[in-house]
Amino acid sequence: MAAPAVLGANRIVPVVVIDDAGHAPDLADALAAGRIRCAEITLRTPAGLDAIRAVAGRPGFAVGAGTVLTRDQVDAAADAGAQFLVSPGLDDAVIARAAERGIPIVPGVATATEIQRALSHGIHHLKLFPAGLVGGLAAVRAFAGPFPDVQFLPSGGVSVDNAAEYLASPSVFAVSGSWMVPPAAIAAGDFDTVRALSAAATATIDSSAE
């Protein structure tokens, strides 16, 4: 299943910063218990790739790599079993390498020019980052005019308080954020908190559909 389909099926994508890969299986269990069956594990820490390996191939759970900045990281993430890639920006070489490896990528954009570059690569599902700083939902609506075929993954400034509003937009296929996966809770092994926050986050899906 392509990244847009995987993420769109979940609609909420946790952005995970993890320092101990040994916590990854319990983290995935907690997310799934809260009805979130995917995670973007960032490559911001040395444990990121091992954490991806620890949950790759888990039935019913999609794991991807986030903060993918280089061609080498594309290879490393693919080799670790990542099912999709997410990048904060738009890098032609990274996109090309992802295509060569056959792994879906959701690149980050913040301007119309970047959106046009993404479209030139045939990519229509894009991360709007940092969403809150570039206009939030107003930016989504503005971009929807000239780019009606583009679907966005807003990230940065998305929270339990505004996720439902984003998800109600026909131009948003999913949202991402870290509020349901606090690094301190993960480090402490407090997966009850992760489960509870995940359950609260998925409740926004129901409210956005009402």
C-alpha positions in Angstrom: 0.0 0.0 0.0 1.4 3.4 -0.9 2.2 6.0 1.7 -0.9 8.2 1.1 -3.1 5.1 1.4 -1.4 3.9 4.6 -1.5 7.3 6.2 -4.9 8.3 4.9 -6.3 5.1 6.4 -5.0 6.2 9.8 -5.5 9.9 9.3 -3.2 10.7 12.3 0.5 10.0 12.1 2.6 10.1 15.2 6.0 11.8 14.8 8.2 9.7 17.1 11.5 10.8 18.6 13.0 7.9 20.4 16.3 7.3 22.2 16.0 3.6 23.1 15.0 1.3 20.3 14.0 -1.3 22.9 10.9 0.8 23.6 9.7 0.6 20.1 7.6 -2.6 20.3 5.8 -1.4 23.4 5.3 2.0 21.8 3.7 0.4 18.7 1.4 -1.7 21.0 0.3 1.5 22.8 -0.4 3.3 19.6 -2.4 0.4 18.2 -4.4 0.2 21.5 -5.3 3.8 20.9 -6.4 3.0 17.3 -3.3 4.5 15.7 -1.7 1.8 13.5 1.2 3.7 12.0 4.2 5.8 13.2 6.8 8.0 11.6 10.0 7.3 13.5 12.3 10.1 12.9 16.0 9.8 12.2 16.8 12.6 14.6 18.4 10.2 17.1 20.9 7.3 16.7 18.1 4.9 17.8 15.8 5.8 15.0 16.8 3.1 12.5 17.0 0.3 15.1 13.5 1.4 16.3 12.2 1.0 12.8 13.8 -2.4 12.5 12.1 -3.4 15.8 8.6 -2.9 14.5 9.0 -3.4 10.7 6.8 -6.1 9.3 4.4 -6.0 12.3 1.0 -7.1 11.0 -1.5 -4.2 10.8 1.1 -1.6 11.7 2.9 0.7 9.2 6.2 2.2 10.2 8.0 4.9 8.3 11.1 7.0 8.6 10.9 10.7 9.2 13.3 13.6 8.9 14.8 11.9 5.9 17.3 14.4 4.5 19.8 12.6 2.3 20.1 9.8 -0.2 22.0 7.7 2.3 19.2 8.0 4.8 16.8 6.8 2.1 18.9 3.7 1.7 19.3 3.2 5.5 15.6 3.6 6.1 14.6 1.3 3.3 17.1 -1.3 4.5 15.7 -1.1 8.0 12.2 -1.9 6.7 10.5 1.5 6.6 7.3 1.4 4.5 7.3 5.1 3.8 9.5 8.1 4.1 8.7 11.7 5.3 10.9 14.7 4.8 10.6 18.2 6.2 11.6 19.7 2.8 11.8 19.0 -0.9 15.1 17.6 -2.1 15.2 16.3 -5.7 18.0 13.8 -5.0 16.2 12.3 -2.0 13.0 12.0 -4.1 14.9 10.4 -6.9 16.6 7.9 -4.6 13.3 7.0 -3.0 11.9 6.3 -6.4 14.9 4.1 -7.2 14.4 2.1 -4.0 10.6 1.9 -4.7 9.6 3.4 -1.3 6.9 6.1 -1.2 7.9 9.5 0.1 5.9 12.5 1.4 8.2 15.5 1.0 7.7 18.7 2.8 6.6 22.0 1.2 5.8 25.5 2.4 5.4 27.5 -0.8 3.7 27.3 -4.2 7.1 26.9 -5.9 7.8 23.8 -3.9 4.4 22.4 -4.6 5.0 22.8 -8.3 8.4 21.1 -8.0 6.8 18.2 -6.2 4.2 17.9 -8.9 6.9 17.8 -11.5 8.0 14.5 -9.8 4.5 13.2 -10.0 4.0 13.6 -6.2 0.5 14.8 -5.1 0.6 14.0 -1.4 2.7 16.5 0.4 3.7 17.4 4.0 2.8 21.0 4.8 5.5 22.1 7.2 5.7 23.9 9.5 1.9 24.2 9.0 1.2 26.5 11.9 3.9 29.0 10.9 2.9 29.1 7.2 -0.7 29.8 7.7 -2.3 26.6 9.0 -5.7 25.7 7.6 -5.8 29.1 5.8 -2.7 28.1 3.8 -4.3 24.7 3.0 -7.3 26.5 1.6 -5.2 29.0 -0.3 -3.1 26.3 -2.0 -6.2 24.2 -2.8 -7.2 26.9 -5.4 -4.3 26.6 -7.8 -3.5 23.0 -6.8 -6.8 21.2 -6.5 -5.2 17.8 -7.0 -2.8 18.1 -4.1 -3.5 16.5 -0.7 -1.7 17.7 2.4 -0.3 16.2 5.6 -0.1 19.3 7.9 2.6 19.0 10.5 4.1 21.5 12.9 1.6 23.2 15.2 -1.0 20.5 14.8 -2.5 19.4 18.1 -5.5 17.6 19.6 -7.2 21.0 19.7 -7.1 21.7 16.0 -6.6 18.2 14.4 -10.3 17.8 13.7 -10.5 21.1 11.9 -7.6 20.1 9.7 -9.1 16.7 9.0 -12.4 18.2 8.0 -10.7 19.8 5.0 -11.0 17.8 1.7 -7.4 18.9 0.9 -6.0 17.1 4.0 -5.5 13.3 3.8 -3.9 13.1 7.3 -2.2 15.1 10.0 1.0 14.5 11.9 2.3 15.5 15.3 4.0 14.4 18.4 1.5 15.3 21.1 0.4 11.6 21.6 4.0 10.4 21.8 5.8 12.7 24.3 9.5 11.8 24.3 9.6 12.0 28.1 6.8 9.4 28.3 8.5 7.1 25.9 11.9 7.4 27.7 10.1 6.6 31.0 8.3 3.6 29.5 5.0 5.2 30.3 3.0 3.6 27.5 -0.3 4.0 29.4 0.1 7.7 28.7 0.8 7.1 25.0 -2.2 4.8 24.8 -4.5 7.4 26.4 -3.3 10.3 24.3 -3.6 8.1 21.2 -7.2 7.2 22.0 -8.0 10.9 22.5 -6.3 11.7 19.2 -8.3 9.2 17.3 -11.5 10.6 18.8 -10.8 13.7 16.7 -11.3 11.5 13.6 -14.8 10.7 14.7 -15.5 14.4 15.5 -14.2 15.5 12.1 -16.5 13.1 10.3 -19.7 14.3 12.1 
